[in-house]
Amino acid sequence: MNALLIGLLAVAVVLAVIRLLRGPTDADRVVAFDLLSACGIAACALAAAITGRVLYLDVALGVAVVAFVGTLAWARAVEKRGGRRG
């Protein structure tokens, strides 16, 4: 079961990276960044479930806060630029 979850998480990361690199708009890149951060949070939660150490949940919470602030900053920058392509 853990191998299946790790595999699905890896597929989600690969697809998010493709969307982050290809765009085509800035909004697509912001959503891809948000998906990558969610994958990071899921990876921390999965590590906590596999190892039984709750420390990984604290790390997941920190990643979530940083990702939220990063998404807000990036969205504000996109809004100021007008959401142009490329």
C-alpha positions as CSV (number, residue, x, y, z in Angstrom):
1,M,0.0,0.0,0.0
2,N,2.8,2.4,0.8
3,A,4.5,1.7,-2.5
4,L,1.3,2.6,-4.3
5,L,0.9,5.9,-2.4
6,I,4.5,6.8,-3.1
7,G,4.0,6.0,-6.8
8,L,0.9,8.1,-7.0
9,L,2.7,10.9,-5.3
10,A,5.6,10.7,-7.7
11,V,3.2,10.8,-10.7
12,A,1.5,13.9,-9.2
13,V,4.9,15.6,-8.8
14,V,6.0,14.9,-12.3
15,L,2.7,16.2,-13.7
16,A,2.9,19.3,-11.6
17,V,6.5,20.0,-12.7
18,I,5.5,19.6,-16.3
19,R,2.7,22.2,-15.8
20,L,5.1,24.5,-13.9
21,L,7.5,24.5,-16.8
22,R,5.1,24.6,-19.7
23,G,2.6,27.1,-18.4
24,P,1.2,28.5,-20.7
25,T,0.0,31.3,-18.3
26,D,1.3,32.5,-15.0
27,A,-1.9,31.3,-13.3
28,D,-1.1,27.8,-14.5
29,R,2.3,28.1,-12.9
30,V,0.8,29.3,-9.6
31,V,-1.6,26.4,-9.5
32,A,1.3,24.0,-10.3
33,F,3.4,25.5,-7.4
34,D,0.4,25.0,-5.1
35,L,0.1,21.4,-6.2
36,L,3.8,20.8,-5.6
37,S,3.5,22.2,-2.1
38,A,0.5,19.9,-1.5
39,C,2.6,17.0,-2.7
40,G,5.3,18.0,-0.3
41,I,2.8,18.1,2.6
42,A,1.5,14.7,1.5
43,A,5.0,13.3,1.4
44,C,5.6,14.5,5.0
45,A,2.3,12.9,6.1
46,L,3.1,9.7,4.4
47,A,6.6,9.6,6.0
48,A,4.9,10.1,9.4
49,A,2.5,7.2,8.7
50,I,5.3,4.9,7.5
51,T,7.8,5.6,10.3
52,G,5.3,6.4,13.1
53,R,7.2,9.6,14.0
54,V,5.0,12.6,14.5
55,L,7.9,15.0,13.8
56,Y,7.1,14.7,10.1
57,L,3.7,16.2,10.8
58,D,5.3,19.3,12.3
59,V,7.4,19.6,9.2
60,A,4.2,19.2,7.1
61,L,2.7,22.1,9.0
62,G,5.7,24.3,8.4
63,V,5.7,23.4,4.7
64,A,2.0,24.3,4.5
65,V,2.5,27.7,6.1
66,V,5.5,28.5,3.8
67,A,3.6,27.3,0.8
68,F,0.6,29.4,1.7
69,V,2.6,32.6,2.0
70,G,4.5,31.7,-1.2
71,T,1.3,31.2,-3.1
72,L,-0.1,34.5,-1.9
73,A,3.1,36.3,-2.9
74,W,3.3,34.7,-6.3
75,A,-0.4,35.4,-7.0
76,R,0.0,39.0,-6.0
77,A,3.0,39.3,-8.4
78,V,1.0,37.7,-11.2
79,E,-1.9,40.1,-10.5
80,K,0.5,43.1,-10.7
81,R,1.9,41.9,-14.0
82,G,-1.5,41.3,-15.5
83,G,-1.2,37.5,-15.8
84,R,0.6,37.6,-19.1
85,R,1.6,34.6,-21.0
86,G,5.1,33.3,-20.7
